[in-house]
Amino acid sequence: MTLHRQGALLEAQSLYERVLRDQPDHPEALNFFGILQQQRGQSTQAEQLIRRAIRSAPTYASAYTNLGNVLIVQQRYEDAIAAYRQAIILRPDEVEACVNLGALLKGLGRLPEALEAYQWASERAPGNAEIHYRLGVLLAELGRNGEARTALRVTLQENGAHQGALMLMGTVLHRLGQREEARAVLGNAVFQLGGTENALALLQHWLRLMPDDPVAQHRLAAWFGQKAPARASDAYVTDLFDRYADQFDEHLHQLGYQAPTLIGVRLGEILEKPVAQLDVLDAGCGTGLCAPLLRPYARHLTGVDLSSRMVDKARERGGYDELVVAELTAFLNERPQAYDLIVSADTLVYFGELTAVCAAAAGALRPGGWLAFTVEQAESEGAPEGYRLNRSGRYSHTAEYLDRTLTAAGLSVQTMIAVTLRQEGEQPVLGYVVLARQPALAPVD
């Protein structure tokens, strides 16, 4: 049997034959020799050996299961059904017989009988992921979507990466009108899988269910080269960072994240000694990592972010006078000349086209005010429009594009320094720290 399991069929056969020379009616030797013969395509000999095992041991349930398997190969389906049923009568916990019987009956279109067989199997193996998946598939085919959801939950509890169960769970939830739950199941799985072929299959299934879903569209564009949008949608950013909030700080620490520190160094070089006299906006505040660097400059420190869960984390960290959940460009447009300093650490990486947000920032700055931000670095030859969408789901920008866009917004670029923002996959992520200024008012004679 050990040799048989290892695939050494000739050596196993020699030993089975040796046993049977000494004990011609040895039931286990006959049964497993029959399985071996079936594996070698000798179906008739396999049937003969397994029937000898049954004659030798009439209550040998596993032999009836194996007989059923052989009879299916011979397309003797009714005989196979009878063999499986006999195995279950002899041993009610003969799970393989229940599963194989269910598969055969389903293939024959006898769905109610197949369902009964799969339910037997699921009761006898309550934690078996594959059995519950088969049960879920059949229940979904029968339109019993609520019960299918229950079966699939067992599968995903035992094997959260089960591709078929993830797809079917998305479908079942969608049929039940639970669109957000369907998005959450598929979105969590895609997020974990990253840019893999399995993620592509899930994304394509997701878009078949919800063709206009912006999260799936953005990930498809980023990972698999579909047409890139001009910026990440609000829904994508909210989904990403709401999902990411609990692990955000720890993950950035592991990546050696430098953006807030790099901005803080540049501000210290250009601004006067901080005396808490400025109105400051942390644009895309996340969990509040910039607050300790900005607080010394601020008489009033506002944080804005699209993710409510990230804002909750920033509130726990403290340091802000005001925290707002809002889309950045709209927020800036509603606050003309409200700030002396706007800081944005790794937020504009979710914008490709920067024209609108830079114009909004310029409008929200007072005369002489400063805009400080980081972006990821793109080479001109790889970004003909001045920016490109990367597999990370973030955008990178060329220095020429940044200078052109800021100038068009009426801002003067004071410094643009190439830096390493963090490490990803043991590779540095290159970027820029940019400081631009709103011209001061001309003195009045």
Buried (B, 14 or more C-beta within 10 A) or exposed (E): EEBBEEEEBEEBBEBBEEBBEEEEEBBBBBBBBBBBBBEEEBBEBBBBBBBBBBEBBEEBBBBBBBBBBBBBEEEBBEBBBBBBBBBBEBBBEBBBBBBBBBBBBBEEEBBEBBBBBBBBBBEBBEEBBBBBBBBBBBBBEBEBBEBBBBBBBBBBEBBEEBBBBBBBBBBBBBBBEBBEBBBBBBBEBBBEBEBEEBBBBBBEBBBEBBEEBBBBBBBBBBBBEBEBBBBBBBBBBBBBBBBBBEEBBEEBEEBEBBBBBBBBBBBEEEBEEBEEEBBBBBBBBBBBBBBEBBBBBBEBBBBBBBBEBBBBBBBEBEBBEEBEBBBBBEBBBEBEEBBBBBBBBBBBBBBBBBEBBBBBBBBBBBEEBBBBBBBBBBEEEEBEEBBBBBEBBBBBBBBEBBBBBBEEBBBEBBBBEEBBBBBEEEEEBBBBBBBBBBEEEEEEE
